[in-house]
Amino acid sequence: MFASLISKSGKTFRPLLAGLTALPLLVMCAPPVDDAGTPRRIARQVDQMLTSIAQTELAGDPELATRLGLSKDTAGYEFNAYLTDRSQAAYERMRVTRLETLEALLAAPRPAAGGDQARHLDTVIHAYETAETLFVAGHGQTGLGHAYPYVADHMRGAYIDIPDLMTRSHPVNTAQEARDYVARLSQIAPTLQDERRRLEADARSGIVPPVFILERMQTLAEEAGAGPAEEHVLVTTLENLMGGPEDLTEEERDRLLEMATGLVRDEVLPAYSDYGTALEKMKENAPQEPGVWQLPDGESYYDAALQAYTYEGMTAEALHAQGIAEVERLSGELMQALEAQGYTEGTLAERLAALTAEEGQLYEDTPEGREALLARLRQHLAEAQATTGDVMPYMPRTAVIVRAVPDFLQSSAPSAFYSAAPANGSAPAQFEINLGDMTAWPDFTLATLVYHETIPGHHLESAITAERANLPLIRQMIWNVAYGEGWGVYSEVLADDLGLYDEDPLGRIGYLQSMLFRAARLVADTGVHEMRWTRQDAIDYLTETTGLPRAAMAQEVDRYTVWPGQAAAYWVGAKRILDLRERAERVLGPDFDLKAFHQIVLSGGPRPLSILEDDVERWYIEKLNASK
């Protein structure tokens, strides 16, 4: 029933789902049921189906298996020696496989409504249905929970993802893992060639990133392809990691290092040169301005992407109007907060610039200054950990560390981001901040950043999901942006509710600026892709509206250019969580329990907003009925 997936090694992985949909749904007598009322036979069938789906996905994405820290038994095969196949043929095979998967999911026996299994099934079905809607465009990259209009861009692509994988995720704890590292190095050149060919094929169909994106890609490709090979990060990383394995002899260590150096010199660096040459040629027919409306059927693509990242029925016009209204409201509140601190002259942007220029706001661009900034972030994290436990059902056991993005990744990395701990527990979770531009991080902005990325934001949500939610593997592989980023923004609001800014009025200004930025994103994203703004229009709007640095806002516009619709998910998701909380408070009155509300939101894991809404409504209705 399912198409086979062929790895680069030639191994065939066959899913286990064939025949599941033909199983009879009727039984002769009432079987035992689980806590939700689902017959245990059906529960087992659904469990097996979801496990097989996960292994099918992982068979086509060995790099994801490495990043997740999975074992061979969990993934279903030895994956650490392979890179993900980025050829057009592999992409088309995956689409066929996902269509067959969706067919099987829709025909699967239904668990009892309201239970964990029903939620799992509905969440996975939603991801596959959404992916198919965007697959129809026939270009770019579409996966479970994400879609990008271009095969590669300045934020993603084999040319930057593979060095990131090798230097940050590939384990070298044994001699075999060191051999796997070198095996992956041998696949980089053909993988870059596959990605380049897909980029070129899309370009021939009129699907090419704007010139300013191609120029950023060229810079990154040049950096990744710079020699000499002996000093290349792919070689030095292996050299450093090979000091660990006890079963690795000195002789084999030297041999592997020599092989790695030769592969980088003779294959990898020339492949990067070819990649950069192709990008230069693409600029001849690339648009000067952003906007997927320029692509074939681009308006329909944006509508689909916007709904994929928010919810069904959302329109660009509605989001644009909501964003403008929120910008007006938050601008007024922020002006009042600034006036209370003595900033009474000039525009909002000018007052924020004056605050940023105050002594003590900017950290020095020195090793000592960067360490002082990291220490400040850790201080805010400790404060949040001490306060948040009162309103959460439980706190994470998994540790999170605060660190700076490595220098060699600064040009391609986001400004700040969170990475969950791998499943094997080999490393803690990480909150990383890009310190390439120290002027981007005035002190008054740091507290709300920490609350969003760590506690009570992404780290709390992610760690609780991993530790408590008992999600099947396929659900751990699907991250719903509106839920996840919505929770991150909701956490900034929650920090204000908990009084974390009561003794830090400047920190509260940073929080309000952050919320204003989320609202302005709605206007800019829809402005670029629906209203046909120029890049400069969008940069000017964001800079003048939020008071954030122009260079940072240029980076933001470039992000929206290659990731249409995603930025809208932050505000839309947070608003839905806040609306659900307010609704539950009205219904339950004095019986409303914030800790219980958070348990309902978090215990179901990342899921579409419609399923989250069903879960919360079911909870407060049951609680209301129980009190009568």
N, C-alpha and C positions, 0 to 999 in steps of 0.2 A: 504493500500500500504506500509506504513512504519511499521516496527516492533515496538512493544511497548517497552518502557523502564520502568523497574520496579525498584523503589527505595528501599532502605533498609527498608523504612517504609511500603512497600507493595503497595504504591500508584502507579497507572498506568498513564503514561503521553503519550498521543497520539498526534503526530504531526498533523498539519492542512493541509498538502500538498496533501493528497489523492485527485485525480481527477484534480489537476491543469494542468497536462500535457495533459489532454484530452480536454481542452478548445479549441474551434475553433480559428484558427489564422486569419481567414478571416472575414471581416465585410461587411455589405451591403452598407454602405456609409462611407465616410471619417470621422473618429471620431476626436474629439479635440486632439491635441498633446501637449506634454510638450516642454520645451525649446530645447531639443535635437532632437525633431521630433518623439518621441515615442508616439504612441497612448496611451491616459491616461488609457484606460482599461487594456492594457498590462502592463503599469507602475504599476498599482495597484496590478495586479496579481504577478508581480515580487516582489514587496514590501512585500506582504503577504507571499510569498514563503520564502523569506530571513528571515522574522521574525519567521516563523515556524521552519526553520532550526536551528536558534539560540536557540530557546526554547527546541528543541530536544537535542541539544548538552548539554545545561545546565541541562536538566533532568538527564543526566548521569554524571554530574560533579558539584554537589552542592558546593564543595570547591571553584571552579572557580567563581561561582556566588557570593560567599562571598568576595573573593579577589577583584572582580571587583566593589564591592560596589553597587550591583544592588538592586532594589526594588522587592518585591514579584510580583507585576504586570508585571514588565519587564521580569523577569525570568519565570513567568508562574506558580510558586508554592512557598510554604514556604520551603526554603532550608537550613536555618541556623542551623537546628537540625540534619543534616545528614552529614556523611562523604561520599566521593566518593567510590563507590564499586570497589575494586581492584581484584576481583576474576577473574579466567579464563573465567567463563561463561559470566561475564559482559563485558570483553574485546571482546569476540567473538560476543556478541550481538551488541556491538557498531560497529564492522566491518560490520556486515550485514546491520545495519541501515545506515551506511555511504555509502555502495554500493547502497542502494535504494535512498539515497539522491542524489548521483552522477547521477543516472539514471534520476531522476526527473529534476535535473539541466540541463542536456544535452538535455532534451526534452522540456524545458521551452520556451515560446515565446521570441524572441530576441528583445531587445530594440534597438533603433537606434544607429549605430556605433558612437563612440566618445563621447557619453554622460556618465553621472555619472552612470546610471543604467547598461549600458553595461560593464563599468569598474568593478562595484560591482559583476556582474554575472561572468565575466571572472576570477576575482581574487578568488572568492569562488570555481569555477570549478577547477582552478589550484590547490588550496589547497587540494581538495578532490581527484583529480587525483593523486597528489603526495603522499598523504597518502596511497592510495590503492596500489601504486607501492611498497611502503615499507612494507605495511601490509603483502604482499605475503611472506616475509621472515618467518613470523609465530612466531617470538620471540621478546623479548624486549618490548618497548613501542613506539607506533606510534600515533601521533596526527595531528592536523591541524597546519602545520608549524614547526613541530619538529619530530625527530625520534631518539631513543636511542637503541643500540643493546641489552642492558641488562634491565631486569625488574626494577632493582634498582642499584644504585651505590653510590659513596661517595658524589655525588652532589645532588641527588634526590632520592625519594622513600618515602613511607608513614612514615617510621621510623624517617625521619627528616622533611618531609614536613608538617606533622600534628602538631608537636610542633610549627613550624613556623607559621602555620595558626592560631593556638589558641592564641599565644602570640602576634601576630602582626596584624591580620586581623579580627578575630571574634569580633563583636561589643557586648558590654554589656551596653546598654543605657536604657534598660527596664528590668523588672523582667522576662519577657518571654525570652529575649535574654540570661539572666543568666541561665534559665532552659535549653535553647538550648545548651549552653556551656556544661552543665553536660550531656545532652543527647549525645553530640558528644564524651565526655570522655568515655561513656559506649560502644561506637563502636570502640574504638582504638584497643583493644585486638583482636577482630575478623578481623579487617582490616589488622593488622600486620600479622595475621595468613594467610589471603588470599594472601598477597604479598609474604610471605615466601614460600607458596606452589607453587606459580608461579615461583619463583626463583629456587626452587628445581626441578620442572618439566623441566625447561629450562636446568638445569645442567645435568639432565639425558640424554638430547639430545646433550650434548657437548657444550652448550652455557653457559659459566660461566665466570665472570670477572677474570682477572689475580689476582694472589695471592696478589700483592701489593695493589690492589684496595679492595679486600676482607678484608685485614688487616686494611685499613682506615675505612671501613664500620664497622668493629668490634669495633674500638675505639669510633666511633660516637654512635653506639648502646649502648655501655657500659655507655657513658656519659648521653645519654637520659634516660637510665634505672636505673640510680643511685638514691638511696634513701637518707634520709627517705622521705616518701610520703608527710609529712607535709611541707617539704622544697622544694619539687619538683616544677619546674617552671610552670607546668600545674596547680598546686594548688595555688601557690602564685600569679600567674597572675589573676586567678579568684577572689581571695581575694582582690586584689588591685582594680580590675575593679568594683566589687560590691559596692564600695563606691559611685558610680555615680547615679544609677537608683533611682528616687524618689518614685516609686511605689513598691519598694522592702522592705518588712518589715524586722526588725532585726531578727525576728524568722525564716523567710524563708531564710534569708542570712545565718544564722548559719546552717540551715538544708542542704542547697545546698553545703556549704563548707565541712560539714561532709560527704556528699555523694561523693563529688569530691575526698576527701582524701581517702575514702574507695575504690573507683574505682581505683585510682592510685596505692594504696598499694596492693590490692588483684588481680587486673587484668592487669593493664598497665605494672607495673614493671616486673611481671613474663612473660608477652608476649615479652618484650624486651630481657629478659634472653633467652627465647626459640629462638628468632631471632638470637641472637649472637651465640648460640650453632649450629644453622643451618649453619651460615656463616663459622664457624670453620670446620665443616664437608665438606663443599664445597671446601675448600682449598686442600683437598686430590687429586682432579682431575683438579684443576685449572692450567692454563698455567702460566709460570713464566714471560713471556714477553707480551707486548701489540700487538695489531693488529687484526682487524676483519677478516683478511685473514685466521685466524685459525678457524673461525666459519664455519659451513656448508654453502656452497655457499657464503662464506664471501666476495669474490672478487666482485661478482655481487651486494651484499649489499652495499659495499663501493661506487661502481659506482653510484648506485641509490641515496645514501645519498649525495654524492658530487654534483650531479645534482640538487637534491632537495634544497640544501643550496645555490647553485649558479645559474646555468641555464642549460637548456637542451643542451646536446652535450659536456659539459665540461668533460675533461678527467684528470685523475691523472697525467699522463705523461706531459701533457701540463702545468698544474698548477705547477708541480715541476720545470720545466724548466723556467717558468715565474718568479717563486719565486727566483730562483738562480740568474737570471738576475737583478731583482730588488734589491736583497741583495748586489750585486756587485756595482750597481749604488749608492745606498743610503750609503753604507759603505764609498765610496769615498767622498761623500758630507759631511758626518759626520766627517771624518778625517780632512777635511779642516776647518770645524767649530771649532774643538778642537784645531787645530794648531793656529788658529786666537786668541784663548784664552790662548795660552802659553803651551798647552799640546802637546809636540812634540816627546816624547819618548815612546817606547813600542808599543804593539799591540793596536787595537781599544779597546778591553776589558780592558787592563791595563790602558789606558788613562782615560776611563770612571770611573774606580775604583779610580784613583787618584783624579778625580773631586769629586766623592762621598765622599772621605775622607777629603775634605777641610772643614775647620771650618765653621759652619753655615749651612752645607748641611743636616745633619741628626738631627732630633728632638729627644729630650730626651724621654726615655721610662718611663715617669712619667705622672701623670694627667695634670701637667702644660705643658709638652711637647706635649701631645696629643691635648690639647686645642689650643696651638699655631699653630699646624699643621692645625687644622680645621679652625682657623681664617685666615690662609694663603689661604686656599681653597676659603673661602668666599670673600676674597679680589679679587682673580682672577675672581670669578663669577661676582662681581660688575663691574669689568673692561670690561668683555665681554658684560654684559647687556648695558653698556654705549656706546659700539661701534657697536654692531651687528645690531641694529635697522636700520641703514642706508641702509642695503642691504637685509632686510627682508620685506615682504609685511605687516606683523604685528608681534607684540611681544606677548608672552603668558601673559594672565591675571592670570593664575594659578601660585601660588607661589611654589618655590622649596626650601627645606631646606637641609643643609649639616649636616650630623651626622655620628658618628662612629657606626659600626656594634656592637650590644650588645655583651658583653663578651661571653655569653653562646652559641652564634652562630658563633663565629670566626673560629672554626675548620672546619665547613662545608660551610661557606659563601665564595663567590668569593672575589677577592682582592678589587674590587670596582664595584658598580652597581647602576643603576637608577631604581626607582619604580614610575610609574605614579600615579597621584592622583586618588582615587576611584571615581566612577561615581557620588556618592551621595554627594561629596564635604565635606565629614567628616574629611578629612585630606589633607595636602598639598602633592605635589610630594616630593620624597626624593632621594637625592644622598648620598649613604652610602659608607664609606671607611673602609676596614678591617685593624685595627691598631694592630692586634695580633703580627705583626713583624714590628717594627718601622724602621728597617734598610731597608725595602723595599721601603721607600718613601723619597728619597733625595729631597731637595727643587726644584732642577732644573727640576724634572719630574712632578711637581704638576700642572703647568699651562695647559699643553696639556691634562692632565687627566680631569680637570674641563671643558675644551672646548668640549671634547668628551661626557662627561656625562650630561652636563647641557645646557649651551648656548655657541655656537649655535647648540649643539649636541642633545642628546636624549630628554632633557626636552623641548627644543623649538619644535622639531619635534612632540613629543607626545602630548604636550599641544595644539599645533595648530590643530593637527588632532582631538582632542577631542572638541575643541572650535569652529572650523571653517569648518571642512570637512563634517559634517553631515553624517557620515557613518552609515549604518545599523548595528545593534548589532552584527551580525555574523562577519562582517568585523572588528569590534573592538576586536573580540576574536581571530583573526588570525594575527599574527605578522610575516611579511616576514623578515627573518634574513638578507639577502643580502641588502634589502632596508634599514632596520633600522640600522644595524651596518655599512653598507656602508655610510649612512648619518653621523653616528658618526665619522668615519674616515675622511670623506670629510670635516667635520666641523673643524678638526684639520688643514687641509690644508687651509681652508677658514680663520681661525684665523691668519695664516701666511700671507695670501693675504691681510688681513685687517691691518696688521702692529702691531698686538698684541705682537709680539716678538721684535719689533724694538728697544725698550729700555731694552730688556731682552735677551741678547745673550746666556746666560746659559739656559734660558727657551727654546730658539730655539734649542739648543742641545738636550734638553729633547724631543722636538717635533720630531726631526730627529731620535732619538733613538726609539721613539714610532713607527714611520713609518717603520724603519728597522725591528722592532719586528713583525709588521704585515706581512712583506714580508717573514721573517724567518719562521713564522707560516705555510705558504704555504708549505715550504720545509719540515718542521717537520711533519705536518699532513700527507702529502702524503708519507713521508719517513717511518713513522710508519705503515701505513695501506696498502701501495702499494709496497714500496721498502723493507719492512720487517726489518726495523731498530729495534734494541733493545731499551729498555727504556734508557739505559745509552748512547747509540749513540745519541738519540734525545736530552737528557739533555746536553750532551757535546756540540752538535752543537749549540743549542740555547744560552748557556752560553758564548761560545767563539765568536759567531757571534754578539750578541746583547750587551754584557757587563752587562746584567742584573744578579741579584743574582742567584746563583745556586739553592738555595732552592725554589725560585719563579719559576724557569724554570722546576724544578721537578714537581711542582704543575701544570704547564702548560701541561706537557707531560701526566700527569694523567688525565687531562681534555680531551685532544685529544683522549686518550684511550677509554673513555666512551661516547664521543660525536663526532664520526668521521665525518669529512667534515665541521662541523660548523665553525671552525676557519678560513676556506678559504673564508667564505662569507664576512668578513670584507674588505679584500683587493679587492676582485672581485666586490663587490657592490660600493665601493668608486671609483674604476677605471671606472666603467660604468657611474657614475654620472659625473666624471671629463671629460670623453670622450664626453658625451652628451653636456656638457657645452662648450667644445672646438668646437664641431661641430656647435652648435648654434652660437657661436661667429664668425666662419668662414662664415656661411651662411648669417647672418644678418649684419655683419660688424659694422659700427657705430650705427646701430639701436638696437644692442644687449643691453638688460637691465638686469643686474644681479638680481635685485629685482623681475622682472617679471619671470625670469627663476626659481628662488627659489619658487615663488608662484605656478608654474606649478608642480614642483617636490613635494612640500608639500601638495598641495590642494587635491591630489588624495589619500592620505593616504598610509599606507604600502601596497605594491603590488609587484608582480614579476617584475624582471628587464625588461622583454620583454614588459610588459604593460607600465611600466614607459617610455621606449624608444618610444613606439607608441605615448604616450601623448606629449612628448617633440617634437618629429618630427612634429606632427600635429600642435603644437603651433607655431613653427618657420616657417613652410610652410604657415600657415594662415597669420602670421605677414608679411612674405615676399610678399605674394600676395596682401595684403592690401596696401603695400607701393608702388605698381606699378601704 
